[in-house]
Amino acid sequence: MSHDDALGAMRASLQALQQKRISIGSFCQVWRAQSSLLAALPPRYGQVMEDLLGRMEAGSLFTEESCSFSHEDLQTGLSTWLDKAAQQLGGRHANA
């Protein structure tokens, strides 16, 4: 899978999550499966991604927004992560 394909799969899964078409578990599985993309990025990208996914999973234990786990803020953070990863790789998905 090319980096553009991986970024596209990640972006599609984020949109599906925002539209409540997939579970947080399935979403995190898609993101964590992109090991070749993560290997092409500086290590801090993997660390930030894991932090955001971990908070997303922990936040899924709450049915409503909490002061510690805003689902919307975490999704915004993941969208920003995608944009920065695409820019780092020089991909077409920087502002998709």
Steps between C-alpha positions, in 0.01 A plus 500: 500500500640839404523786747219681317284187526575468871420867563180460299395194704571688822305805385208283383490322836501836681205617290319171567560545873372857490188374322467217757530232230787316676593437860795658676659155521476448123626853441806447719568168331511669157739766625732258679516277192685770304845391619677578171369856509610543861844361414539774236424778751716634784446303824307782665212441257449149635519625857244775441271266309510239777430767762196622307372147429548401863301799617235422236470144633489619862245765405279237343422383853302822546175552313521878519775756468710531813751762592779247446376327186331715239425268207474798267835644612671164460358459151618851413844410631509188285395701194785742569735203541396376155562840343846528656592143408398565140707819493797314648473238227421751227177313429194613311279466807633805686173692477257234383 
